[in-house]
Amino acid sequence: MQTTQITLPPDAHILLVKLAGIGDLLLATPAIQALRDSYPQARIDLLVTPESAGLLQGWDAINTIIVLDKYLFDDLKQMAKRPQALLPLQKLWQTLHSAHYDAVLLLHHLTLRFGRLKHQLLMRAAGAKWRVGLDNGHGWFLNVHVNDGGFGAMHEADYMLALAQAVGAQPAHKRLFIPLTDTERKQAREIVYGSAASSGKLLIALHPGSGGYSTARRWAPDRFAQLAEQLYRSEGGEILLLGGPEEAALHEQIIQMVQQISPTVPVRSLAGKGNIKVAAAILELMDLFVGNDAGLMHLAVAVNTPTVAIFGLSNYKAWGPYTDATRATVVHLDLACMPCFYRGHDLGTPEGCATRDCLTHLTVEPVAVAARTMLKTLKA
């Protein structure tokens, strides 16, 4: 990979731009840690969306978290009708420009035209000497370029690390990270165990949902129901369905399906129980996580929970579990049309095709085998 590499002053002021969801932000944590380790005296600020703003709160690798709701500025016509909507942008411009950054690292691909425009404006607002980013041929506004070979040419976490390395950072390890407090872990134990110290049972977490951006990534609810029954029959323990409050109805549907197959399977929903960091602490208590390509999958990896990830239309080479192969595996088909979401230098089709053969043809058996194998390997 060809890069233009620089070295920053020891006390550099660095801005990291990651306007994305929790999964994407987690994939940037190895790069953030590499920057902190290499520049312990630096001031490192992070620009994020409201959705992911609380995820890394309290982490000593970051000095300041700045929040921008990028979706407020996606509709130019509405902005023209409501110029007052530009006031937060004016405030952000002043905040960034007054910080006197030495370098801005854009932790994004330059995929969409309007997205590129927003990124250029952010770079100009910061007024930094060094503008660092992935270049797919549209990075004329950068002056430190890291070659973008397209989605899946490298894992997204490795792309982020390449950006950190372009300013002289060297990673000591390649692990995702989320800071958790004793209070969050206590809340998690209360949600999972109630008043008991521990259930003593094998705990298997399933995530049948996904982010709202692409619900097409979801494996069918009846497959998750069959998987729950099969894993309980072979492994015992308890099945917990994880997800946000918007997935409560999906969980109820799956629970009803499980009870129709076998009323004795202990399965319950934790939809919306606690915030995202409490959800991470819950995942830390699990013996196994099985779920779709979504933020919770990356949370499970970040807390070192054994993970089985189900992939269909999205690019597992770009977004799969970023951990050792002994701790995670991806279950997927190999169809000529795959992936159709995040393919090459294009966004692709977030909702996939009409038939979604990549997921409808993925049966329960390979997922159940992967789950049992993961549990067996870890017990050995």
C-alpha positions as YAML, in Angstrom:
chain: A
units: angstrom
residues:
- id: 1
  name: MET
  ca: [0.00, 0.00, 0.00]
- id: 2
  name: GLN
  ca: [1.48, 3.34, -1.09]
- id: 3
  name: THR
  ca: [1.24, 6.20, 1.40]
- id: 4
  name: THR
  ca: [2.70, 9.61, 1.95]
- id: 5
  name: GLN
  ca: [4.07, 9.36, 5.48]
- id: 6
  name: ILE
  ca: [4.78, 12.19, 7.90]
- id: 7
  name: THR
  ca: [5.73, 12.55, 11.55]
- id: 8
  name: LEU
  ca: [3.82, 14.91, 13.81]
- id: 9
  name: PRO
  ca: [5.21, 16.97, 16.71]
- id: 10
  name: PRO
  ca: [5.10, 15.11, 20.06]
- id: 11
  name: ASP
  ca: [2.47, 17.53, 21.37]
- id: 12
  name: ALA
  ca: [0.43, 17.60, 18.15]
- id: 13
  name: HIS
  ca: [-3.25, 18.51, 18.15]
- id: 14
  name: ILE
  ca: [-5.07, 15.84, 16.11]
- id: 15
  name: LEU
  ca: [-8.69, 15.68, 14.96]
- id: 16
  name: LEU
  ca: [-10.20, 12.32, 13.98]
- id: 17
  name: VAL
  ca: [-13.39, 12.43, 11.89]
- id: 18
  name: LYS
  ca: [-15.61, 9.35, 12.18]
- id: 19
  name: LEU
  ca: [-19.22, 10.30, 11.47]
- id: 20
  name: ALA
  ca: [-20.65, 6.80, 11.58]
- id: 21
  name: GLY
  ca: [-22.47, 4.24, 13.72]
- id: 22
  name: ILE
  ca: [-21.15, 2.29, 16.67]
- id: 23
  name: GLY
  ca: [-19.76, -0.61, 14.64]
- id: 24
  name: ASP
  ca: [-17.74, 1.65, 12.36]
- id: 25
  name: LEU
  ca: [-16.45, 3.65, 15.31]
- id: 26
  name: LEU
  ca: [-15.35, 0.48, 17.12]
- id: 27
  name: LEU
  ca: [-13.32, -0.50, 14.06]
- id: 28
  name: ALA
  ca: [-11.40, 2.76, 14.45]
- id: 29
  name: THR
  ca: [-10.34, 2.04, 18.05]
- id: 30
  name: PRO
  ca: [-7.11, 0.16, 17.17]
- id: 31
  name: ALA
  ca: [-6.02, 3.21, 15.14]
- id: 32
  name: ILE
  ca: [-6.95, 5.58, 17.98]
- id: 33
  name: GLN
  ca: [-4.98, 3.50, 20.46]
- id: 34
  name: ALA
  ca: [-1.98, 3.43, 18.10]
- id: 35
  name: LEU
  ca: [-2.08, 7.23, 17.88]
- id: 36
  name: ARG
  ca: [-2.24, 7.58, 21.68]
- id: 37
  name: ASP
  ca: [0.60, 5.10, 22.23]
- id: 38
  name: SER
  ca: [2.81, 6.81, 19.64]
- id: 39
  name: TYR
  ca: [1.90, 10.37, 20.68]
- id: 40
  name: PRO
  ca: [1.29, 10.24, 24.46]
- id: 41
  name: GLN
  ca: [1.58, 14.03, 24.76]
- id: 42
  name: ALA
  ca: [-0.76, 14.79, 21.86]
- id: 43
  name: ARG
  ca: [-4.27, 16.18, 22.13]
- id: 44
  name: ILE
  ca: [-6.59, 13.84, 20.24]
- id: 45
  name: ASP
  ca: [-10.15, 14.98, 19.52]
- id: 46
  name: LEU
  ca: [-12.87, 12.86, 17.92]
- id: 47
  name: LEU
  ca: [-15.75, 14.12, 15.76]
- id: 48
  name: VAL
  ca: [-18.69, 11.69, 15.86]
- id: 49
  name: THR
  ca: [-22.45, 11.45, 15.37]
- id: 50
  name: PRO
  ca: [-24.97, 11.58, 18.26]
- id: 51
  name: GLU
  ca: [-25.62, 7.86, 17.72]
- id: 52
  name: SER
  ca: [-22.09, 6.87, 18.67]
- id: 53
  name: ALA
  ca: [-21.10, 9.83, 20.88]
- id: 54
  name: GLY
  ca: [-21.31, 7.93, 24.18]
- id: 55
  name: LEU
  ca: [-19.53, 4.81, 23.01]
- id: 56
  name: LEU
  ca: [-15.96, 5.87, 23.84]
- id: 57
  name: GLN
  ca: [-16.80, 8.34, 26.62]
- id: 58
  name: GLY
  ca: [-14.30, 8.00, 29.46]
- id: 59
  name: TRP
  ca: [-11.51, 6.53, 27.33]
- id: 60
  name: ASP
  ca: [-8.20, 8.19, 28.15]
- id: 61
  name: ALA
  ca: [-6.99, 7.80, 24.57]
- id: 62
  name: ILE
  ca: [-9.33, 10.68, 23.60]
- id: 63
  name: ASN
  ca: [-9.27, 14.21, 24.97]
- id: 64
  name: THR
  ca: [-12.50, 15.66, 23.59]
- id: 65
  name: ILE
  ca: [-15.52, 14.18, 21.81]
- id: 66
  name: ILE
  ca: [-17.24, 16.61, 19.44]
- id: 67
  name: VAL
  ca: [-20.71, 15.77, 18.15]
- id: 68
  name: LEU
  ca: [-22.19, 16.56, 14.75]
- id: 69
  name: ASP
  ca: [-25.55, 15.28, 13.52]
- id: 70
  name: LYS
  ca: [-24.52, 14.88, 9.89]
- id: 71
  name: TYR
  ca: [-28.02, 13.84, 8.80]
- id: 72
  name: LEU
  ca: [-29.35, 17.34, 9.48]
- id: 73
  name: PHE
  ca: [-27.34, 18.55, 6.51]
- id: 74
  name: ASP
  ca: [-28.11, 15.84, 3.94]
- id: 75
  name: ASP
  ca: [-31.03, 17.67, 2.32]
- id: 76
  name: LEU
  ca: [-29.84, 20.83, 0.57]
- id: 77
  name: LYS
  ca: [-33.37, 21.92, -0.37]
- id: 78
  name: GLN
  ca: [-34.54, 21.79, 3.24]
- id: 79
  name: MET
  ca: [-31.46, 23.67, 4.37]
- id: 80
  name: ALA
  ca: [-32.22, 26.41, 1.81]
- id: 81
  name: LYS
  ca: [-35.77, 26.69, 3.21]
- id: 82
  name: ARG
  ca: [-34.55, 26.68, 6.81]
- id: 83
  name: PRO
  ca: [-31.26, 28.61, 6.97]
- id: 84
  name: GLN
  ca: [-31.39, 28.48, 10.78]
- id: 85
  name: ALA
  ca: [-30.40, 24.83, 10.42]
- id: 86
  name: LEU
  ca: [-26.96, 26.08, 9.46]
- id: 87
  name: LEU
  ca: [-26.34, 27.58, 12.91]
- id: 88
  name: PRO
  ca: [-24.87, 24.34, 14.38]
- id: 89
  name: LEU
  ca: [-22.50, 24.20, 11.40]
- id: 90
  name: GLN
  ca: [-21.35, 27.74, 12.08]
- id: 91
  name: LYS
  ca: [-20.66, 26.85, 15.70]
- id: 92
  name: LEU
  ca: [-18.80, 23.70, 14.66]
- id: 93
  name: TRP
  ca: [-16.73, 25.70, 12.16]
- id: 94
  name: GLN
  ca: [-15.70, 28.09, 14.92]
- id: 95
  name: THR
  ca: [-14.89, 25.21, 17.31]
- id: 96
  name: LEU
  ca: [-12.71, 23.41, 14.79]
- id: 97
  name: HIS
  ca: [-10.96, 26.47, 13.43]
- id: 98
  name: SER
  ca: [-10.09, 27.80, 16.90]
- id: 99
  name: ALA
  ca: [-8.53, 24.47, 17.91]
- id: 100
  name: HIS
  ca: [-5.50, 24.99, 15.59]
- id: 101
  name: TYR
  ca: [-5.16, 21.34, 14.64]
- id: 102
  name: ASP
  ca: [-1.87, 20.07, 13.27]
- id: 103
  name: ALA
  ca: [-3.55, 17.18, 11.46]
- id: 104
  name: VAL
  ca: [-7.02, 15.96, 10.57]
- id: 105
  name: LEU
  ca: [-7.50, 12.26, 9.86]
- id: 106
  name: LEU
  ca: [-10.60, 11.49, 7.82]
- id: 107
  name: LEU
  ca: [-11.58, 7.94, 8.81]
- id: 108
  name: HIS
  ca: [-13.91, 7.46, 5.83]
- id: 109
  name: HIS
  ca: [-13.89, 6.33, 2.22]
- id: 110
  name: LEU
  ca: [-14.62, 9.01, -0.38]
- id: 111
  name: THR
  ca: [-17.53, 7.05, -1.83]
- id: 112
  name: LEU
  ca: [-20.46, 9.42, -2.41]
- id: 113
  name: ARG
  ca: [-20.27, 12.85, -4.08]
- id: 114
  name: PHE
  ca: [-22.17, 14.73, -1.37]
- id: 115
  name: GLY
  ca: [-20.20, 12.94, 1.32]
- id: 116
  name: ARG
  ca: [-16.97, 14.09, -0.31]
- id: 117
  name: LEU
  ca: [-18.24, 17.67, -0.30]
- id: 118
  name: LYS
  ca: [-19.02, 17.50, 3.44]
- id: 119
  name: HIS
  ca: [-15.60, 16.02, 4.15]
- id: 120
  name: GLN
  ca: [-13.87, 18.78, 2.19]
- id: 121
  name: LEU
  ca: [-15.75, 21.42, 4.17]
- id: 122
  name: LEU
  ca: [-14.76, 19.78, 7.46]
- id: 123
  name: MET
  ca: [-11.13, 19.69, 6.39]
- id: 124
  name: ARG
  ca: [-11.24, 23.38, 5.50]
- id: 125
  name: ALA
  ca: [-12.99, 24.25, 8.76]
- id: 126
  name: ALA
  ca: [-10.21, 22.63, 10.78]
- id: 127
  name: GLY
  ca: [-7.53, 24.52, 8.84]
- id: 128
  name: ALA
  ca: [-4.93, 21.88, 9.73]
- id: 129
  name: LYS
  ca: [-1.53, 21.72, 8.05]
- id: 130
  name: TRP
  ca: [-1.94, 18.01, 7.32]
- id: 131
  name: ARG
  ca: [-5.12, 16.55, 5.79]
- id: 132
  name: VAL
  ca: [-4.92, 12.76, 5.92]
- id: 133
  name: GLY
  ca: [-7.31, 10.34, 4.26]
- id: 134
  name: LEU
  ca: [-8.04, 7.41, 1.99]
- id: 135
  name: ASP
  ca: [-7.68, 8.30, -1.68]
- id: 136
  name: ASN
  ca: [-9.71, 6.46, -4.31]
- id: 137
  name: GLY
  ca: [-9.05, 9.09, -6.97]
- id: 138
  name: HIS
  ca: [-11.22, 11.77, -5.35]
- id: 139
  name: GLY
  ca: [-8.80, 12.84, -2.62]
- id: 140
  name: TRP
  ca: [-7.48, 15.99, -4.30]
- id: 141
  name: PHE
  ca: [-8.13, 17.97, -1.10]
- id: 142
  name: LEU
  ca: [-5.84, 15.69, 0.95]
- id: 143
  name: ASN
  ca: [-2.11, 16.24, 1.28]
- id: 144
  name: VAL
  ca: [-1.32, 12.92, 2.99]
- id: 145
  name: HIS
  ca: [-2.76, 10.15, 0.85]
- id: 146
  name: VAL
  ca: [-3.36, 6.51, 1.76]
- id: 147
  name: ASN
  ca: [-4.27, 4.35, -1.20]
- id: 148
  name: ASP
  ca: [-7.86, 3.08, -1.13]
- id: 149
  name: GLY
  ca: [-8.03, -0.28, -2.86]
- id: 150
  name: GLY
  ca: [-11.79, -0.51, -2.36]
- id: 151
  name: PHE
  ca: [-14.05, -2.18, 0.18]
- id: 152
  name: GLY
  ca: [-12.69, -5.58, 1.15]
- id: 153
  name: ALA
  ca: [-9.20, -5.04, -0.26]
- id: 154
  name: MET
  ca: [-8.36, -4.49, 3.41]
- id: 155
  name: HIS
  ca: [-10.46, -4.85, 6.52]
- id: 156
  name: GLU
  ca: [-11.95, -1.49, 7.57]
- id: 157
  name: ALA
  ca: [-9.98, -1.58, 10.82]
- id: 158
  name: ASP
  ca: [-6.76, -2.04, 8.83]
- id: 159
  name: TYR
  ca: [-7.63, 0.93, 6.63]
- id: 160
  name: MET
  ca: [-8.00, 3.02, 9.77]
- id: 161
  name: LEU
  ca: [-4.67, 1.75, 11.06]
- id: 162
  name: ALA
  ca: [-3.05, 2.66, 7.75]
- id: 163
  name: LEU
  ca: [-4.21, 6.24, 8.28]
- id: 164
  name: ALA
  ca: [-2.67, 6.29, 11.75]
- id: 165
  name: GLN
  ca: [0.55, 4.85, 10.36]
- id: 166
  name: ALA
  ca: [0.62, 7.59, 7.72]
- id: 167
  name: VAL
  ca: [1.24, 10.10, 10.52]
- id: 168
  name: GLY
  ca: [3.89, 7.98, 12.20]
- id: 169
  name: ALA
  ca: [1.83, 5.88, 14.62]
- id: 170
  name: GLN
  ca: [2.77, 2.26, 15.17]
- id: 171
  name: PRO
  ca: [0.16, -0.20, 16.54]
- id: 172
  name: ALA
  ca: [1.23, -2.33, 19.49]
- id: 173
  name: HIS
  ca: [-1.81, -4.60, 18.93]
- id: 174
  name: LYS
  ca: [-4.89, -4.92, 16.76]
- id: 175
  name: ARG
  ca: [-7.81, -5.20, 19.17]
- id: 176
  name: LEU
  ca: [-11.12, -3.40, 19.30]
- id: 177
  name: PHE
  ca: [-11.81, -1.56, 22.53]
- id: 178
  name: ILE
  ca: [-14.72, -0.13, 24.50]
- id: 179
  name: PRO
  ca: [-14.30, 1.46, 27.95]
- id: 180
  name: LEU
  ca: [-16.67, -0.03, 30.53]
- id: 181
  name: THR
  ca: [-17.23, 1.10, 34.11]
- id: 182
  name: ASP
  ca: [-18.02, -0.95, 37.22]
- id: 183
  name: THR
  ca: [-21.49, 0.63, 37.22]
- id: 184
  name: GLU
  ca: [-22.21, -0.52, 33.68]
- id: 185
  name: ARG
  ca: [-21.02, -4.03, 34.48]
- id: 186
  name: LYS
  ca: [-23.20, -4.07, 37.61]
- id: 187
  name: GLN
  ca: [-26.25, -3.03, 35.56]
- id: 188
  name: ALA
  ca: [-25.48, -5.78, 33.07]
- id: 189
  name: ARG
  ca: [-25.30, -8.45, 35.79]
- id: 190
  name: GLU
  ca: [-28.63, -7.28, 37.23]
- id: 191
  name: ILE
  ca: [-30.28, -7.49, 33.80]
- id: 192
  name: VAL
  ca: [-28.89, -10.93, 33.05]
- id: 193
  name: TYR
  ca: [-28.89, -12.59, 36.48]
- id: 194
  name: GLY
  ca: [-31.40, -10.57, 38.50]
- id: 195
  name: SER
  ca: [-30.59, -10.75, 42.22]
- id: 196
  name: ALA
  ca: [-28.36, -13.81, 41.81]
- id: 197
  name: ALA
  ca: [-24.59, -13.54, 41.52]
- id: 198
  name: SER
  ca: [-24.61, -15.81, 38.48]
- id: 199
  name: SER
  ca: [-26.96, -18.23, 36.75]
- id: 200
  name: GLY
  ca: [-24.29, -20.90, 36.34]
- id: 201
  name: LYS
  ca: [-25.78, -21.63, 32.91]
- id: 202
  name: LEU
  ca: [-24.27, -21.43, 29.45]
- id: 203
  name: LEU
  ca: [-25.43, -18.10, 28.01]
- id: 204
  name: ILE
  ca: [-25.90, -17.74, 24.25]
- id: 205
  name: ALA
  ca: [-26.79, -14.31, 22.84]
- id: 206
  name: LEU
  ca: [-28.53, -14.00, 19.48]
- id: 207
  name: HIS
  ca: [-28.96, -10.75, 17.57]
- id: 208
  name: PRO
  ca: [-31.59, -11.17, 14.84]
- id: 209
  name: GLY
  ca: [-31.74, -7.45, 14.03]
- id: 210
  name: SER
  ca: [-29.50, -4.94, 12.33]
- id: 211
  name: GLY
  ca: [-29.10, -1.22, 12.02]
- id: 212
  name: GLY
  ca: [-31.99, 0.58, 10.38]
- id: 213
  name: TYR
  ca: [-29.76, 1.63, 7.48]
- id: 214
  name: SER
  ca: [-29.90, -1.86, 5.95]
- id: 215
  name: THR
  ca: [-32.49, -4.26, 7.33]
- id: 216
  name: ALA
  ca: [-31.78, -6.50, 4.34]
- id: 217
  name: ARG
  ca: [-28.76, -7.81, 6.25]
- id: 218
  name: ARG
  ca: [-31.08, -9.75, 8.54]
- id: 219
  name: TRP
  ca: [-31.24, -13.53, 8.43]
- id: 220
  name: ALA
  ca: [-34.86, -14.68, 8.63]
- id: 221
  name: PRO
  ca: [-36.56, -14.74, 12.09]
- id: 222
  name: ASP
  ca: [-37.63, -18.38, 11.70]
- id: 223
  name: ARG
  ca: [-33.99, -19.36, 11.14]
- id: 224
  name: PHE
  ca: [-33.01, -17.71, 14.40]
- id: 225
  name: ALA
  ca: [-35.87, -19.53, 16.13]
- id: 226
  name: GLN
  ca: [-34.69, -22.87, 14.75]
- id: 227
  name: LEU
  ca: [-31.10, -22.04, 15.71]
- id: 228
  name: ALA
  ca: [-32.15, -21.24, 19.28]
- id: 229
  name: GLU
  ca: [-33.93, -24.58, 19.61]
- id: 230
  name: GLN
  ca: [-31.03, -26.55, 18.10]
- id: 231
  name: LEU
  ca: [-28.39, -24.91, 20.26]
- id: 232
  name: TYR
  ca: [-30.42, -25.43, 23.42]
- id: 233
  name: ARG
  ca: [-31.01, -29.07, 22.52]
- id: 234
  name: SER
  ca: [-27.29, -29.72, 21.98]
- id: 235
  name: GLU
  ca: [-25.70, -27.30, 24.46]
- id: 236
  name: GLY
  ca: [-28.32, -26.47, 27.11]
- id: 237
  name: GLY
  ca: [-28.09, -23.15, 28.90]
- id: 238
  name: GLU
  ca: [-30.23, -20.10, 28.11]
- id: 239
  name: ILE
  ca: [-30.88, -18.12, 24.93]
- id: 240
  name: LEU
  ca: [-30.94, -14.31, 25.18]
- id: 241
  name: LEU
  ca: [-32.12, -12.09, 22.32]
- id: 242
  name: LEU
  ca: [-30.25, -8.80, 22.19]
- id: 243
  name: GLY
  ca: [-31.10, -5.59, 20.34]
- id: 244
  name: GLY
  ca: [-32.48, -2.10, 20.66]
- id: 245
  name: PRO
  ca: [-36.03, -1.19, 21.74]
- id: 246
  name: GLU
  ca: [-37.07, -0.99, 18.07]
- id: 247
  name: GLU
  ca: [-36.39, -4.73, 17.78]
- id: 248
  name: ALA
  ca: [-38.72, -5.80, 20.62]
- id: 249
  name: ALA
  ca: [-41.47, -6.88, 18.21]
- id: 250
  name: LEU
  ca: [-38.96, -8.94, 16.22]
- id: 251
  name: HIS
  ca: [-37.83, -10.64, 19.43]
- id: 252
  name: GLU
  ca: [-41.43, -11.44, 20.42]
- id: 253
  name: GLN
  ca: [-42.01, -12.98, 17.00]
- id: 254
  name: ILE
  ca: [-38.96, -15.22, 17.40]
- id: 255
  name: ILE
  ca: [-39.88, -16.22, 20.97]
- id: 256
  name: GLN
  ca: [-43.31, -17.32, 19.77]
- id: 257
  name: MET
  ca: [-41.69, -19.34, 16.99]
- id: 258
  name: VAL
  ca: [-39.29, -20.99, 19.45]
- id: 259
  name: GLN
  ca: [-42.16, -21.92, 21.78]
- id: 260
  name: GLN
  ca: [-44.07, -23.47, 18.88]
- id: 261
  name: ILE
  ca: [-41.05, -25.64, 18.09]
- id: 262
  name: SER
  ca: [-40.32, -26.51, 21.73]
- id: 263
  name: PRO
  ca: [-42.02, -24.83, 24.73]
- id: 264
  name: THR
  ca: [-39.19, -25.90, 27.05]
- id: 265
  name: VAL
  ca: [-36.48, -23.72, 25.47]
- id: 266
  name: PRO
  ca: [-35.53, -20.92, 27.91]
- id: 267
  name: VAL
  ca: [-35.43, -17.84, 25.68]
- id: 268
  name: ARG
  ca: [-36.00, -14.22, 26.62]
- id: 269
  name: SER
  ca: [-35.60, -10.77, 25.12]
- id: 270
  name: LEU
  ca: [-33.32, -8.04, 26.43]
- id: 271
  name: ALA
  ca: [-34.42, -5.55, 23.77]
- id: 272
  name: GLY
  ca: [-33.67, -2.00, 24.90]
- id: 273
  name: LYS
  ca: [-32.30, -3.04, 28.28]
- id: 274
  name: GLY
  ca: [-29.69, -0.43, 29.17]
- id: 275
  name: ASN
  ca: [-27.66, 1.82, 26.89]
- id: 276
  name: ILE
  ca: [-25.10, 0.69, 24.33]
- id: 277
  name: LYS
  ca: [-22.30, 0.38, 26.91]
- id: 278
  name: VAL
  ca: [-24.50, -1.70, 29.19]
- id: 279
  name: ALA
  ca: [-25.23, -3.86, 26.14]
- id: 280
  name: ALA
  ca: [-21.48, -4.32, 25.74]
- id: 281
  name: ALA
  ca: [-21.21, -5.33, 29.40]
- id: 282
  name: ILE
  ca: [-24.05, -7.83, 28.85]
- id: 283
  name: LEU
  ca: [-22.18, -9.27, 25.89]
- id: 284
  name: GLU
  ca: [-19.11, -9.60, 28.12]
- id: 285
  name: LEU
  ca: [-21.10, -12.09, 30.24]
- id: 286
  name: MET
  ca: [-22.08, -14.26, 27.28]
- id: 287
  name: ASP
  ca: [-20.40, -17.54, 26.39]
- id: 288
  name: LEU
  ca: [-21.26, -17.10, 22.71]
- id: 289
  name: PHE
  ca: [-22.71, -14.46, 20.41]
- id: 290
  name: VAL
  ca: [-24.43, -15.24, 17.10]
- id: 291
  name: GLY
  ca: [-25.72, -12.36, 15.03]
- id: 292
  name: ASN
  ca: [-26.04, -10.48, 11.78]
- id: 293
  name: ASP
  ca: [-23.63, -7.95, 10.35]
- id: 294
  name: ALA
  ca: [-24.36, -5.08, 12.74]
- id: 295
  name: GLY
  ca: [-22.91, -2.99, 15.55]
- id: 296
  name: LEU
  ca: [-23.65, -5.57, 18.26]
- id: 297
  name: MET
  ca: [-21.42, -8.06, 16.45]
- id: 298
  name: HIS
  ca: [-18.49, -5.64, 16.73]
- id: 299
  name: LEU
  ca: [-19.40, -4.96, 20.37]
- id: 300
  name: ALA
  ca: [-19.17, -8.69, 21.08]
- id: 301
  name: VAL
  ca: [-15.72, -8.79, 19.50]
- id: 302
  name: ALA
  ca: [-14.62, -5.72, 21.47]
- id: 303
  name: VAL
  ca: [-15.42, -7.45, 24.79]
- id: 304
  name: ASN
  ca: [-13.76, -10.69, 23.56]
- id: 305
  name: THR
  ca: [-16.93, -12.78, 23.45]
- id: 306
  name: PRO
  ca: [-16.71, -15.73, 21.01]
- id: 307
  name: THR
  ca: [-18.62, -14.66, 17.92]
- id: 308
  name: VAL
  ca: [-20.38, -16.25, 14.96]
- id: 309
  name: ALA
  ca: [-21.26, -13.60, 12.36]
- id: 310
  name: ILE
  ca: [-23.87, -14.17, 9.65]
- id: 311
  name: PHE
  ca: [-23.14, -12.33, 6.40]
- id: 312
  name: GLY
  ca: [-25.15, -12.08, 3.21]
- id: 313
  name: LEU
  ca: [-25.18, -9.07, 0.91]
- id: 314
  name: SER
  ca: [-22.56, -7.05, 2.83]
- id: 315
  name: ASN
  ca: [-18.81, -7.45, 2.46]
- id: 316
  name: TYR
  ca: [-17.42, -9.67, 5.20]
- id: 317
  name: LYS
  ca: [-13.85, -8.99, 4.08]
- id: 318
  name: ALA
  ca: [-14.43, -5.33, 4.94]
- id: 319
  name: TRP
  ca: [-16.75, -5.57, 7.96]
- id: 320
  name: GLY
  ca: [-16.29, -9.04, 9.44]
- id: 321
  name: PRO
  ca: [-15.24, -9.70, 13.07]
- id: 322
  name: TYR
  ca: [-11.84, -8.10, 13.66]
- id: 323
  name: THR
  ca: [-10.23, -10.62, 15.94]
- id: 324
  name: ASP
  ca: [-8.33, -13.89, 16.05]
- id: 325
  name: ALA
  ca: [-9.88, -16.74, 14.06]
- id: 326
  name: THR
  ca: [-10.15, -18.80, 17.25]
- id: 327
  name: ARG
  ca: [-12.53, -16.20, 18.72]
- id: 328
  name: ALA
  ca: [-14.78, -15.51, 15.74]
- id: 329
  name: THR
  ca: [-15.98, -16.97, 12.47]
- id: 330
  name: VAL
  ca: [-18.09, -15.76, 9.56]
- id: 331
  name: VAL
  ca: [-20.83, -17.94, 8.06]
- id: 332
  name: HIS
  ca: [-21.71, -17.03, 4.48]
- id: 333
  name: LEU
  ca: [-22.49, -18.46, 1.09]
- id: 334
  name: ASP
  ca: [-20.24, -18.03, -1.94]
- id: 335
  name: LEU
  ca: [-22.48, -16.70, -4.69]
- id: 336
  name: ALA
  ca: [-21.20, -14.89, -7.76]
- id: 337
  name: CYS
  ca: [-23.31, -11.84, -6.90]
- id: 338
  name: MET
  ca: [-21.81, -11.46, -3.41]
- id: 339
  name: PRO
  ca: [-21.21, -8.96, -2.01]
- id: 340
  name: CYS
  ca: [-23.59, -6.41, -3.48]
- id: 341
  name: PHE
  ca: [-23.28, -4.00, -0.53]
- id: 342
  name: TYR
  ca: [-19.90, -2.23, -0.19]
- id: 343
  name: ARG
  ca: [-18.28, -3.66, -3.27]
- id: 344
  name: GLY
  ca: [-15.14, -2.22, -4.83]
- id: 345
  name: HIS
  ca: [-15.28, 1.57, -4.60]
- id: 346
  name: ASP
  ca: [-19.08, 1.68, -4.61]
- id: 347
  name: LEU
  ca: [-21.68, 1.68, -1.88]
- id: 348
  name: GLY
  ca: [-23.70, -0.87, -3.83]
- id: 349
  name: THR
  ca: [-27.20, -1.85, -2.80]
- id: 350
  name: PRO
  ca: [-27.94, -1.61, 0.96]
- id: 351
  name: GLU
  ca: [-31.28, -3.39, 0.46]
- id: 352
  name: GLY
  ca: [-29.89, -6.10, -1.78]
- id: 353
  name: CYS
  ca: [-31.81, -7.76, -4.57]
- id: 354
  name: ALA
  ca: [-35.45, -8.90, -4.62]
- id: 355
  name: THR
  ca: [-34.71, -12.52, -3.66]
- id: 356
  name: ARG
  ca: [-31.68, -12.05, -1.37]
- id: 357
  name: ASP
  ca: [-30.44, -15.55, -2.20]
- id: 358
  name: CYS
  ca: [-27.31, -14.87, -0.11]
- id: 359
  name: LEU
  ca: [-29.43, -15.09, 3.04]
- id: 360
  name: THR
  ca: [-32.58, -16.99, 2.05]
- id: 361
  name: HIS
  ca: [-30.44, -19.93, 0.88]
- id: 362
  name: LEU
  ca: [-28.32, -19.91, 4.04]
- id: 363
  name: THR
  ca: [-29.77, -22.69, 6.16]
- id: 364
  name: VAL
  ca: [-29.61, -23.19, 9.91]
- id: 365
  name: GLU
  ca: [-27.19, -26.10, 9.83]
- id: 366
  name: PRO
  ca: [-23.93, -24.27, 8.93]
- id: 367
  name: VAL
  ca: [-24.63, -21.59, 11.53]
- id: 368
  name: ALA
  ca: [-25.39, -24.17, 14.22]
- id: 369
  name: VAL
  ca: [-22.25, -26.13, 13.30]
- id: 370
  name: ALA
  ca: [-20.13, -22.98, 13.53]
- id: 371
  name: ALA
  ca: [-21.62, -22.15, 16.93]
- id: 372
  name: ARG
  ca: [-21.05, -25.65, 18.32]
- id: 373
  name: THR
  ca: [-17.52, -25.73, 16.92]
- id: 374
  name: MET
  ca: [-16.71, -22.39, 18.53]
- id: 375
  name: LEU
  ca: [-17.99, -23.57, 21.92]
- id: 376
  name: LYS
  ca: [-16.15, -26.89, 21.62]
- id: 377
  name: THR
  ca: [-12.87, -25.19, 20.63]
- id: 378
  name: LEU
  ca: [-13.03, -22.83, 23.58]
- id: 379
  name: LYS
  ca: [-13.78, -25.63, 26.03]
- id: 380
  name: ALA
  ca: [-10.79, -27.69, 24.82]
...
